[in-house]
């Protein structure tokens, strides 16, 4: 029972649930998560670390970048939690917005031909202008 309680404590934070659900879709770098969620690097990294220590994630390095994904061979209890979250959040507005932003961020990075802080900053500026209605 203690392990189950720890899993649910880990998922009491909205940011961690958002990160987990995005990673349930595909492997992402810290930069991509920052661009999609709009949170700072230290905040994203701290929550990734907690999810990693909680047994949900795998991590790999590619040069300076760290990529995260749902752990291969993840424990059955965590699979059940992911299934529950998928079911509960499939029509959630915030989750849908995160998926749209992820698609935009991915397309922007693909067009730029790179995934780095400069590209992230450019994407964030573009996203901010869009939100303000500026089409420059």
Order of alpha helices (4+ residues) and beta strands (2+ residues): alpha-alpha-beta-alpha-alpha-beta-beta-alpha-alpha-alpha
